[in-house]
């Protein structure tokens, strides 16, 4: 995977956070730009998917989990590689940890507005992202001249989890998740569609193949990776020898562990709310 971006030499240590495997698309993009960066990964799989959880509960949980992780793992920066977590909790995280750099991931409304040829843009996201005022503010600030077709796909993150594991996801299932994008009165002029959930990067090829021709799909992962590397370039080098993928609930299948190996994780471990953790090694 080749991504144009800043050159970054020397080791750095970051933590990436998501509700599941979605943030691994951003991890992959960071590793392509900066192979020496060491990434710890924390997935809150115990309450996946985030898009179906209560906002106040999520804010409290995200701040609690990441505060634990920052103290325990001592990263130089944290990538909140989840649209739901970013739109909800970035402000609270920065208030709790004013000296820790945080990089968020938000729906690419500005990008879509910049490249659209028809002034009709789309967003594929979770129900929580679609309903939040944050999305309306992005639309008002960055795309007021555009019609936005924002469609909630409640089951698509789960499809991406299966696809990541190498399991079959029928075309009909994905089509059912995305068809709402194409039944809006302005859908015939739809041009640029942003991914509003990091999980969707793992079904992006399927989305392209199953959607009408002529659409431009926008995955924010490379842009988030470039921003992260720009930030890390201003931080001192730091070696961290044993990156780990942590899960608040360990999956019961080996397929996930097998597909984690290309992301350079030497272990997968259970993240517990205690001082010690129980690791499960490949």
Residue, then its C-alpha position, 0 to 999 in steps of 0.5 A: x500500500x503506497x500513500x503519498x505523505x510526509x517522510x518520517x524517520x526514526x521510531x515513535x510510539x502511538x496508541x490507536x483506538x476503535x470499537x473494533x477492527x475499523x481503526x486498523x485501516x488507519x494503522x495500515x496507512x500509518x505503517x505505509x507512511x512511517x514503517x518505524x512507528x510502533x502502534x499499540x491498538x485498543x478495541x472496545x469489542x465488549x460493547x461493539x458497535x459504538x454506533x448503537x450505544x448511548x452518547x453519555x455512556x460512550x463519552x464516559x467509557x471512552x475517556x475512562x478506557x483511554x485514560x487507563x491506556x495512556x497511563x499504562x502504555x505511555x504513548x506519545x500520541x493517541x489516534x482516535x480511529x473511530x468516527x463515533x468516538x471522535x465526534x463524541x469524545x475528543x473534546x472531553x479527552x483533550x480536557x482530561x489530557x491537555x498535554x497528550x496529542x489526539x488525532x481524530x477521524x471525522x466524516x469527510x464532508x469538506x473533502x466531498x464538497x471540494x471535489x463534487x461535480x454535481x453539488x450532491x454528496x453522500x455519507x455512509x455512516x452509523x445511525x449515531x453519526x448520522x443523527x448527531x448535531x456534529x454532522x449538521x455542523x460539518x455540513x453547514x460549515x464546509x458544504x452549505x452549497x451541497x445537498x447531503x444524502x446521509x445514510x445510516x447503515x447499522x449492519x455494515x460495520x458488522x459486515x466489515x468485521x466478517x470481511x476482515x476475518x476472510x468470511x463471506x458476506x453476500x452481495x445482497x447483505x451489503x446492497x441492503x445496507x447501502x441502498x438508502x443512498x440511491x433512493x433519495x430524490x437527488x440520488x441521480x446526481x450523487x457524485x462523491x460519497x464519504x465513509x463515515x465509519x472506519x470499518x467500511x474501509x474493509x468493504x470499500x472494494x465491495x461498495x465500489x463494485x455494487x454501487x452505480x458507476x461514476x461515483x467517487x468513494x472517499x476513505x479518510x484513512x490516508x488523510x488521518x495517517x498523514x496528519x498523524x505523521x506530521x504530528x509525530x515529526x515534531x515529537x522525539x524518537x521513542x522505541x517501543x519494542x512489543x506492539x500489542x492489539x488489545x481487546x476489551x472482549x477477546x473474540x472466540x475465533x482464530x481468524x481475527x488473530x490470523x488477520x492481525x499479523x500483517x499489522x505487526x502485532x506480536x500478541x493479542x491480549x484482553x484489556x481488563x480494568x485491573x493492573x494486570x492483563x491476561x495475554x493470549x499469544x499467537 
